[in-house]
């Protein structure tokens, strides 16, 4: 299963981080996701995969253009594969 969160903002951090916490995301990855989400940095993304649970989380913050969204999405999807 792949869960994709796009156009994420700092206001979405609690919801997304709770989902990562619910699957016992590794602490280093959890805090990296928190930093990216809470920073509000545009054109930033993050991917976390738990192979035991067969689930991947793809997080894409707000982007400044459709082209940048596609670039970020493509980059993050390569981490899933």
C-alpha positions, 0 to 999 in steps of 0.5 A: 500500500502507498499512502500519498500526502500532497500539498502538505503544510505545517497544519497537516503535520499532526495528522501525518505524523500520527499515522507514521507513529501508528506504524512505529516509524523508525525515530530517525525517519519520524523526526526527518518527516517532522522537520520537513512537514513543520518547516513549510519548505516548498518543493520538499518531499519525503518517503518512508517504507516499512517493508514488514507492513508493506506500506510506504508513505510519500509526503510532498509539501506545497510546490510552486508549480505543476512542473515542480510537483511532478519532479518531486513526485517522480523523485519520491516514487523512485524511493518507493520502488 
